[in-house]
Amino acid sequence: MTSSSEKARLLELRARRARAEWRLSEASRLFQQALDEDPRFLRARIGWAETLDIAGYGERAREQVRLALRGVDGPTGAPSI
């Protein structure tokens, strides 16, 4: 699912680029910003979950996946990575 927010889409794209370059803290921050713009932006939520998992925050990652599957807004706060 995409977002109607251009800002959210741009933040999500920047986050994916940061993650591809192993800048996980930056990627996490950008995914969170995208979700602040559009909490229902599925691609950003899944991207953030993937980033959390890569960074070793498996339980937080699974929570984001559960939220995505339920389609429910959730807090975007996460541990610093």
C-alpha angles and dihedrals in degrees: 000000000000129000130248087217112092090198092055091049092051092048091050091051091049089049092053091050091050091050092049087057091048093248090139099166091053092045091051092049092049094048089051091051090050089052091048087058094045117008091189095056098125097190091054093047092051091044090052091048090052090049092049090050093050089049091053100259096122098158092050089047092052091049090055090049090051090051091049092050092049093044089228127145113242140175115287095205113122139169115277111260 
